[in-house]
Amino acid sequence: MQGVFYRASVRERARAHGVAGWAQNLPDGTVEVCLEGRPTAVGALLDYCAMGPEGAAVSRLEVFVEEPGGLDGFVVR
């Protein structure tokens, strides 16, 4: 997924939906995303993450539900 602005596009959509969190590249080439916000907004972001921006090749999406951490804003790490 790297090289197609995946993290930046997730950040843009997260901010538009009022979702907090972060996105970072991992050494194996995958992207890890943490989302926190209203369930409908997070759901919309998860749908986007499953597709990614044009040019992305998303092969799978793993979702883990955790307790909210009180995140503020969205950053690319």
N, C-alpha and C positions, 0 to 999 in steps of 0.2 A: 504494500500500500504506500510505501514511502515514495516521494517524488510527485504525488498527485495532489498535494495540498489537503490531504485528508484531515489532519489535525486542525488546520486553519478553517476549513469549511465546517467542521463540527463546532468549533468555537463560535463562528459566525451564527450558526443556527441556534446554538445554545443561548447565546445572548439575545437573539430575537425572541426566543420562547421563555426567557427569564429563568433559565436553568443554570445552576452553578456547577462547578467541577473543574476537571482538567483532562488533558489528553497528552500522551507521551509515546514516543517510539520506544520499543524494546529491542534489545540486541539481536533477537531472532528475526527482526523485520516486521513483527506484528505491532499493532497500536493498542494501547490500553487507554480506556476512557472511563472516567468516573463522573457520574451524573447525579445531581441532587435537585429536586424541585417538585412541583405539582405532578401527580401521577400521569395526567394526560399529556403534559409537556414533555416529561421524561419518555413516555411512550412514543411520542412523535420523534424524539431524538433517536431512540433505539431503532425505529423504522428507518431513519436516515442512515444510521451507522451500518445497518445491514446492507445498504446499497452503496453508500459512499458517494463521493463526487464523480463526475465523468472521468473515466480513465482508471478508476479504482477497480481492483480485483478482490472483492471481499469473498472469501471462501467459507467462512463460518463466523458466527457471533455467539459468544458465550456470555450469559447474563448471571450475575451474582447479586442477590439482594442483601443489603446490609442496613444497619441502623444509620440514619442521617448523622452527618458529622458537623453540621452547621457551616458548610462551605459558603463562601461569598465570592461572586464573580466566576469567570471561567478563564483559565490560562492554558497556554500551550507550554509544556515543559520540554 
